Every structure is written in structure tokens, then in C-alpha cells.
Amino acid sequence: MSSVLPSRFHAVKEAAASPAPALTAHVARPPAAGLRMVVVVPAKNEAENLPDTLAALVAQTTLTGYPLNPAEYEIIVLANNCSDQTAAVARQFAACHPAVALHVLEVRLPRAEAHIGKARRLLMDEACRRLELVNNPASFIASTDADTQVAPTWLAATEAALAQGADAVGGRILMKTPTVATACVVRRYQLQDAAYQLLRARLEALLDPQEADPWPRHHQHFGASFALTPAAYRHVGGLPVVPYLEDEALYQALLRHDLCLRHSPEVRVYTSGRQKGRVAVGLSWQLRQWAKLGQLAQEPLVESPARLVKEWKARCALRALWQGRPAGTLAETLPTLAASMSLPLKTLERQMHSCLTFGQLWSWVRRYWARNGRWEAQWPAMALTDALAYLRRELATHALSQK
């Protein structure tokens, strides 16, 4: 039984924020004075899917169901390296829906840079620039994908989550109604994995609660539904330019700067279940992995919940120490904590004094574990069904302890 764990990409990839690309993509028309939200949509050969994506975006409503003021938001589509009619389809859609400002840009990226990280970076840079020009309070950049349909209240729910104090918002990403081809073993693995991820999120919220991201919450912070304020975007240096998982890299950058991301269950989108995607690692890649495992009659492997529990408890204790909350002094409590985390005490002490944020400190811890290898070796990957059972037992035990 073997599988490539998504965690090897998602949990470890912490690319530093990249400098602004030399190539730019600017909208010629000045932003409207009332602009508060800019939606960015990278699109490569998406002529077939793009009309449905755009139709959902121009049909946005308030939380009470009234049409969203079209003067308050705009959409920027970047058609990059296309060999189909993506740009023409987008322009035709814009002509048929003049009430909402829909800008269509085209670019041909060099071979080495023709990836989603560069395309989304160009879009988010331009969105941030336009929002800074009008300088309206409570403005934000919102990202989605060209094969995704956002819920009617997607922008309004995102705005509400940011208004509660978050710097960024990750929306819940659900699959559209699966086809017959994906409704068997792949669909079963997907549903089991979703249960595993949500149970993880529940247990993490109990063991290391975050004021800005309370339960109920989910586990996703990906490009199909990701939003953040211009200030947060500038603070982390923009979207890291990496070939894939640029959204995860941005999330890690936010964490390193102690900025808050809300995993809001009220923010929802619906994406395609295609197995032939546009990126090396993403949902389509994961669906292919599950399909291969199904053909081999093998079960997916996931991160050990036992290790995650240990990490969440350690993170909570280290954060409390960082914030000066324990009654004891640093000298009294740090040795025990360092030993429990398999960290060298002197090195941890130096990091405690040199890191500017707790996010930087925890990033160092994770990098140390990844380089050392012994931490993860104690808790090997676990079969998905076994991990589900473990999480359910842990949650039941925690519930009993609270009575």
C-alpha cells in the first residue's frame, strides 16, 4: 500500500515571497471610485468552462439575496498561453453583461514561467494596485479558477468574514455533481478524505484554538476561493511565484507573518472534477492518485493523526510560552518543551530570541523536523480508514473529558 501524500507538498512547501515579476498585466480603464472588490481568474484554454464561471460571478448577491452593487466589484480574467478562444469567449461574455466591469487581459509567458503561480501573481498584483488607487476601506482581492462556479453570496460572505477581523479568507471548495466515471472508488476516497480533513480541523480547533479561525471551520485555502486584503498582500510581499501550490505558499507566508486566515464555511465554490488539470499538483492530480490506488485496490495513506495531535499540543504550548502566558519563566519551562518536541534546547532558545513573529518560530520548527527526519519517522503514514477511526476516538474522548 503506497501513496504520494499531499502533505509532502502542502505542509512543507514554504516558498519565500518573490519579488514582483518584471512582466506586468495592467487594465487600461481606471477603477471605479466605488470599487471595493476585485476578482481574479487565471484562465488557460478554458473557453468551455469560463462562461459558467463568469455567469456565477456576475450574479453575486448580498447575504439577504439582493443583487450586489456592480459598481463595487470587478472581474479580471487573464488568458495566458492559450491555444483556444478563451479570451474571445471572455470578451463576448463581457459585451453581453455590461453592468459588471469585466476586464480581459492576454499574455504569453515564457516557457519557464508559463505556470499558475506566475499567472495568478500577475493578476493579484494588478488587483492590489487597482484597489490601492481608490483606497476604499474594507477592500479585498478575491481569487477563483476558470473551472469553478462561486456561490451567489461568495463575495458577500467573504466580506463578512474579513469584517470579523481576518486578514484573509479561504472558502470551502466542493466538487460539482460527479459524473458516472468519478462516482465510484475515486468519489469514495474523496468523501473519506473530506471527512478526515474536517475531523482533523475539529480536533485541531479543540487542541490549539485560534480566536480568528474558530470552529466551525474547514481545511481549505486554495486558489479556487482565496481572498485577502491589499494590506495583507503587500505585507507578505505578494503571491510567491512557484509552479504549483502557489496558494499554499501564500497561506504559509501569511502564517509566518502572524496574519489571520479564516476558513469560513459560509464561503463556498463548486469546482470541476476533471482529472486532466492545468497544474502539476492540485485537485486533478489528487483525483488521478485516487484513481490509480483504486485500480491497484490500495487504500490512500494520510498523515498520522497521532503525530498531528502531538504537534498541535506542542504548538499551543510553544505559542503560550512565546506570548508569556505560562506562570513559570522561560528558563523553567523551555527545557521540558524542547525535549517533548525533539528540539535542541540551545537552538530553540536562539530562535525564540531571534524570530520576529511566532509564525517564523513555528516555521523554523517544521523545517527542523523536516530536515532531521526523526520526528515524522516516529509516526508513519496511516491508512485513511484507520486515521478516520483514530480521529473519531480522539474526539469522543475529548467530549467525555469535557462533561
VOMARSE-693149 format. One line per field, with one value per residue (C-alpha): residue number from 1; x, y, z. Coordinates in steps of 0.02 Angstrom, whole numbers, plus 50000, padded with zeros to 5 digits. Example, Ala and Ser with C-alpha at 12.3 -4.5 7.8 and 13.67 -1.06 7.14 Angstrom:
! residues 2
i: [1:2];
x: [50615:50684];
y: [49775:49947];
z: [50390:50357];
! end
This chain:
! residues 403
i: [1:2:3:4:5:6:7:8:9:10:11:12:13:14:15:16:17:18:19:20:21:22:23:24:25:26:27:28:29:30:31:32:33:34:35:36:37:38:39:40:41:42:43:44:45:46:47:48:49:50:51:52:53:54:55:56:57:58:59:60:61:62:63:64:65:66:67:68:69:70:71:72:73:74:75:76:77:78:79:80:81:82:83:84:85:86:87:88:89:90:91:92:93:94:95:96:97:98:99:100:101:102:103:104:105:106:107:108:109:110:111:112:113:114:115:116:117:118:119:120:121:122:123:124:125:126:127:128:129:130:131:132:133:134:135:136:137:138:139:140:141:142:143:144:145:146:147:148:149:150:151:152:153:154:155:156:157:158:159:160:161:162:163:164:165:166:167:168:169:170:171:172:173:174:175:176:177:178:179:180:181:182:183:184:185:186:187:188:189:190:191:192:193:194:195:196:197:198:199:200:201:202:203:204:205:206:207:208:209:210:211:212:213:214:215:216:217:218:219:220:221:222:223:224:225:226:227:228:229:230:231:232:233:234:235:236:237:238:239:240:241:242:243:244:245:246:247:248:249:250:251:252:253:254:255:256:257:258:259:260:261:262:263:264:265:266:267:268:269:270:271:272:273:274:275:276:277:278:279:280:281:282:283:284:285:286:287:288:289:290:291:292:293:294:295:296:297:298:299:300:301:302:303:304:305:306:307:308:309:310:311:312:313:314:315:316:317:318:319:320:321:322:323:324:325:326:327:328:329:330:331:332:333:334:335:336:337:338:339:340:341:342:343:344:345:346:347:348:349:350:351:352:353:354:355:356:357:358:359:360:361:362:363:364:365:366:367:368:369:370:371:372:373:374:375:376:377:378:379:380:381:382:383:384:385:386:387:388:389:390:391:392:393:394:395:396:397:398:399:400:401:402:403];
x: [50000:50080:50030:50109:50048:49979:50055:50228:50180:50057:50139:50322:50320:50357:50424:50483:50385:50452:50495:50368:50384:50460:50311:50152:49971:49879:49697:49688:49523:49540:49449:49279:49276:49166:49273:49299:49321:49425:49401:49545:49526:49678:49624:49724:49624:49461:49343:49223:49213:49236:49057:48985:49121:49085:48896:48911:49021:48904:48756:48826:48703:48706:48684:48499:48480:48480:48591:48765:48803:48900:48995:49080:49168:49254:49324:49493:49522:49700:49708:49886:49969:49802:49780:49590:49464:49472:49500:49369:49241:49275:49260:49097:49030:49082:48991:48831:48846:48898:48832:48984:49159:49244:49422:49506:49695:49804:49985:50107:50226:50400:50408:50495:50363:50208:50128:49986:50098:50156:49984:49897:50036:50012:49826:49840:49971:49854:49704:49802:49863:49687:49617:49757:49716:49541:49592:49420:49409:49372:49426:49494:49566:49468:49535:49444:49477:49408:49330:49243:49072:49060:48904:48786:48843:49028:49088:48967:49013:49198:49173:49081:49223:49353:49246:49264:49450:49530:49666:49622:49483:49488:49323:49251:49285:49159:49150:49011:48895:49013:49000:48974:49161:49205:49059:49142:49307:49375:49218:49226:49406:49364:49221:49327:49468:49347:49288:49468:49511:49357:49383:49564:49505:49384:49517:49645:49520:49500:49684:49753:49607:49631:49525:49523:49478:49357:49252:49153:49286:49358:49532:49545:49637:49663:49657:49479:49420:49551:49536:49643:49659:49780:49873:49899:49953:50085:50139:50192:50272:50140:50099:50252:50294:50303:50247:50106:50030:50056:49900:49977:50138:50037:49948:50115:50179:50027:50062:50244:50190:50060:49918:49749:49658:49478:49422:49242:49107:48993:49108:49080:49127:49097:49237:49253:49306:49416:49569:49664:49709:49818:49944:50067:49993:49815:49640:49653:49819:49740:49594:49717:49810:49649:49603:49771:49752:49579:49645:49776:49647:49755:49696:49759:49884:49868:49966:49960:49832:49940:50081:49963:49893:50070:50112:49954:49982:50164:50117:49989:50116:50253:50135:50085:50269:50301:50159:50220:50064:50136:50162:50341:50489:50561:50710:50593:50476:50577:50687:50538:50452:50608:50631:50450:50469:50636:50720:50894:50869:51006:50949:50768:50821:50912:50760:50646:50751:50785:50616:50507:50341:50276:50240:50426:50467:50344:50405:50580:50517:50434:50589:50698:50584:50583:50774:50803:50677:50664:50504:50397:50482:50401:50228:50224:50082:49920:49783:49639:49507:49621:49652:49466:49438:49580:49510:49336:49404:49504:49354:49243:49373:49387:49198:49189:49327:49226:49073];
y: [50000:50163:50339:50508:50607:50779:50838:50822:50966:51062:51058:51082:51198:51368:51472:51645:51788:51826:51998:52074:51997:52107:52067:52160:52146:52312:52355:52512:52576:52665:52584:52650:52762:52640:52487:52376:52200:52135:51955:51875:51724:51645:51550:51438:51352:51371:51426:51286:51315:51504:51558:51465:51537:51714:51690:51647:51799:51925:51852:51893:51942:52010:51891:51933:51892:52064:52093:52151:52328:52305:52467:52389:52245:52199:52043:52023:51871:51833:51719:51654:51546:51494:51394:51408:51551:51587:51774:51792:51698:51811:51968:51908:51874:52049:52126:52034:52086:52269:52303:52221:52278:52127:52156:52030:52026:51914:51867:51739:51690:51621:51431:51431:51548:51478:51412:51455:51539:51672:51697:51718:51831:51949:51954:51983:52118:52210:52186:52255:52403:52449:52436:52546:52678:52702:52666:52614:52539:52354:52314:52144:52037:51877:51733:51592:51471:51462:51290:51345:51419:51526:51527:51677:51751:51712:51893:51948:51802:51836:52018:51967:51852:51988:52110:51995:52034:51910:51964:51827:51702:51526:51465:51289:51206:51073:50969:50989:50840:50697:50604:50417:50397:50480:50415:50250:50223:50399:50477:50362:50409:50592:50585:50488:50613:50758:50675:50652:50834:50902:50789:50849:51030:50996:50914:51049:51183:51094:51064:51230:51352:51508:51660:51719:51547:51465:51310:51280:51294:51189:51150:51233:51391:51366:51474:51425:51525:51634:51815:51939:52124:52232:52269:52084:52053:52189:52136:51963:52026:51964:51791:51678:51635:51444:51322:51248:51261:51449:51464:51354:51454:51615:51538:51489:51667:51736:51618:51668:51850:51807:51861:51778:51672:51622:51453:51510:51376:51514:51550:51414:51372:51221:51158:51030:50851:50836:50726:50815:50981:51130:51110:50975:50960:51005:50932:50847:50771:50707:50631:50540:50474:50406:50328:50239:50174:50112:50016:49936:49901:50001:50121:50301:50346:50505:50594:50506:50589:50537:50645:50788:50783:50791:50938:51036:51018:51069:51219:51275:51261:51349:51491:51514:51523:51647:51757:51747:51661:51518:51557:51493:51580:51537:51452:51342:51284:51284:51132:51017:51084:51068:50887:50845:50920:50834:51004:51055:51171:51298:51313:51335:51471:51564:51551:51614:51771:51798:51766:51920:51825:51663:51610:51624:51520:51382:51383:51352:51207:51125:51147:51072:50921:50901:50908:50797:50665:50581:50671:50609:50438:50407:50416:50339:50373:50285:50204:50326:50217:50190:50376:50412:50289:50367:50543:50490:50406:50560:50674:50558:50551:50740:50758:50641:50737:50897:50826];
z: [50000:49946:49902:49875:50023:49979:50143:50066:49953:50061:50231:50185:50034:50109:49966:50013:49941:49768:49702:49585:49411:49276:49166:49213:49162:49179:49146:49041:49111:49280:49426:49477:49630:49725:49689:49842:49774:49629:49573:49479:49363:49282:49126:49011:48875:48973:48833:48876:49065:49075:49033:49183:49295:49238:49248:49433:49463:49382:49480:49652:49789:49964:50111:50108:49924:49842:49690:49738:49682:49519:49548:49699:49612:49451:49370:49286:49175:49121:48970:48971:48839:48765:48607:48608:48611:48798:48779:48641:48745:48894:48789:48713:48887:48943:48796:48846:49030:49031:49207:49289:49241:49162:49102:48988:48977:48868:48896:48829:48967:48931:48941:49110:49183:49099:49258:49375:49504:49381:49305:49472:49534:49386:49420:49607:49584:49466:49581:49727:49625:49571:49747:49813:49682:49752:49932:49993:50167:50187:50008:49959:49819:49782:49680:49593:49450:49273:49300:49461:49499:49654:49763:49744:49910:49883:49887:50023:50136:50107:50153:50312:50364:50337:50436:50587:50592:50472:50352:50227:50194:50124:50054:50056:49888:49839:49683:49558:49538:49496:49332:49323:49294:49459:49561:49611:49702:49670:49741:49892:49927:49904:50029:50154:50134:50160:50321:50376:50341:50431:50583:50585:50582:50725:50834:50793:50846:51013:51048:50982:50967:50860:50900:50719:50650:50771:50746:50637:50505:50364:50298:50126:50074:49888:49732:49686:49838:49920:49971:50065:50097:49997:50158:50194:50015:50024:50198:50140:49980:49860:49796:49790:49610:49613:49477:49581:49755:49749:49858:49993:49983:50008:50158:50236:50207:50299:50445:50454:50473:50606:50492:50515:50388:50418:50348:50329:50299:50232:50084:49953:49775:49663:49552:49415:49448:49295:49311:49173:49251:49213:49355:49409:49584:49626:49638:49468:49521:49682:49588:49475:49626:49699:49532:49523:49700:49658:49509:49621:49758:49879:50012:50020:50153:50257:50391:50559:50673:50821:50756:50718:50896:50963:50850:50890:51078:51057:50950:51078:51220:51122:51072:51255:51301:51160:51222:51402:51466:51573:51755:51752:51673:51504:51587:51689:51552:51390:51427:51452:51298:51191:51245:51207:51032:50996:50976:51037:51184:51143:50962:51015:51138:50999:50886:51024:51036:50851:50771:50749:50746:50815:50636:50597:50750:50706:50526:50591:50699:50549:50441:50578:50590:50401:50391:50541:50489:50659:50710:50567:50571:50740:50661:50486:50366:50407:50304:50279:50363:50514:50526:50523:50665:50766:50745:50796:50953:50998:50976:51078:51217:51217:51225:51375:51464:51450:51538];
! end
